[in-house]
Structure formats: C-alpha cells, structure tokens
Amino acid sequence: MSFLSKIFGKKKSSASVAKDRLTIMLAHERVDCKLPYLDDLRNDLIEVIKKYTSVEDIKITTSNNQSVDMLEVEILLGKK
Amino acid sequence: MGTIITVTSGKGGVGKSTTTANLAVGIAKLGKKVVAIDFDIGLRNLDMILGLENRIVYDVVDVMEERCNLSQALINDKKAKSLYFLPASQTNDKDILDREKVRKLLLDLKKDFDFIFIDSPAGIESGFEHSIFLADRALIVSTPDVSSVRDADRVIGIIDAKSEKAKNGEEVEKHVIINRLKPEMVESGSMLSTQDVLDILALPLIGVIPDDEDIIGSTNTGDPIINKEKSLSAEAYRRVAKRILGEEVEFLDLKAKKGFFGAIKGMFK
C-alpha cells in the first residue's frame, strides 16, 4: 500500500481481494477437478470386487497432507 | 513430425483467436511451416482475423468427410508465405467432428508442417476435447480477471485427463499467456498482476500481451497486429513466438505511462 493510501486509510485494493477470492474458490474446485477419473475408478472397483464378494458401495475420499496426495477407499460389503 | 499447439482458455472472449492468429503469423515469419486450424465449429472467426475470409472454398469438415483434398482446403497467407489456414465449418451441428477423423487429419498435418496451431472453441465440451486430445503443447490464454482465471484453472485441470499424451505417461507442455494486461490498473491495485495470475494458476508464463486498442483496428482490417513494426503488443507476440521455438527472450517491461501526477504519486510509494 502506498504512503498516501495509508494516510487516507484506503481500503484493500480490489486486485488483492480478487486474488484472495480466487485462491479460496479454486482450492475448493480443484479437489473435484484434479481427479476426473474418480467415478470411473469407483465403478471399475465395484466390478472387480463383485467377482469375489458382494459389494454395497465404495466410498473414495481424497486427502492430502503437505507432500502426499492420498485416495482413501472404503468398501462397504453389505450386512452380514 | 510437427508440434500440435492448442490455444485454449475455457472462457470465451479472452482473445484465443487473436492469439492464435498472431502467433501463427509470428512463427511462420521465423521461417517455420505453420498451419492454423479453426476448431470453433459453427462460429468461424479466425478467417477474419487473418484476413482470409474471402478465399475460403472448403473447410475442415469437408476435408474430414473427404469432400476435398487437404491441399484444396488449405489457404496460403498473403504475407507470411509459410503460413496456411484451415477454416472452421459453418454448420449448426457442433458435434459434427469425429474423433478418428480429427486424428487422421492432425496426423497428416504433422507430417507436412512444423507447427499446427489449433484455435479451440470456448467451453469444455466435445469441441474442446477434439482440440486437445492430440496436443503436444497447450497455451492457456487468460485475461487478468476473476472469471477468466477461474475458467483457465478449470481447463488446466482437465487438459491431461483429455489428452492422449498424458495417457501414455507424458505430459502436455502447458504455458500461460496473460492477455489484455493494463499496467496502469495493476499499479493502482485494481487489476490482478502477472504474478498474481501465475501464483494462482501455478504454470510457467510464456507471454504477457498488454491491452492495445490497435488490436481492434487490426481485426477490423484483417491484418494481425504482429505485422506492425512499432507496436508494443506486436513486440510481445513476437517474443512469445520466439519462446515457443525455444529461444530465451526477456519479458517486456510493461510499466504504466506516467503523467505528471502519476510521477508525484509514485514518489510516495
């Protein structure tokens, strides 16, 4: 921020607001978009598991911590 | 074998066709054999920007449907002798392109040309997929505004998913072109800066084209701005063309033109 705008207490520039909004928005959107094959993967997994046992549903969740991207697959085999 | 470069953006109206036209002319002028293809089926535009609209007889769909030879449909540019142009079809059926026919056409062109520029349609539907699936490189055009950057990000996210190169374990080389930058607005904090856009898109930059009213004039007359010697945006395009050929060229120093008051204001920063 320039010296003048500090004196007059100017608001945050609209460009930095734009950057913040985009950063937040894209952090959300990228999760779905990064793995466009997720649905296909899920269906394929169901097919494979069906060969061996009954399967009710498969939940795939993504998570990432600092350096590793992870897919967590939870397979619901149905009630006993 | 030539290189297929797809110019894309997600959002419409950010300057894909203008970018395609100028870079195709620029690279042809550097001595390469170039073909520019308009893949925006139904909404032909590149022809007018290149000033070749009166010479169209056949279009890209005619070639694919074998109603004519490839050489009959290719239009040679007046000024850049090693530049050829293949126009989009004006059909209303935007799903007319067939993946295997697109493949055959592009592989044929790869044998004859050094560079194949594809002007992709806006959006992420089938037209976009046809433009990208054989691409070796992608140039993502974005203007420094939220909607354009957001759509660019989305497109970047799906390029590899749609690309055959990526399926074979290779990566489509991706670069960002920032178009219509207004240095005055960036300096006053009312427009995203080049660095802002790059921070968000996380891709290497290949060019920044300053906003230039003369581009409207050159579209009016069908003479791409890059043909103009003394023009800042033309120089910006020329540098992108060289970078595409692998040369390392400095980025233009885009600074606001300062008046008297601007200069004084600058002293307080």
Interface residues (C-beta under 8 A of the other chain):
Chain A: S2 F3 L4 S13 S14 A15 S16 A18 K19 R21 L22 T23 M25 L26 E29 R30 C33 K34 P36 Y37
Chain B: D145 V146 V149 R150 D153 R154 G157 I158 A161 V186 S188 G189 S190 M191 L192 S193 D196 D199 I200 K265 F268 K269
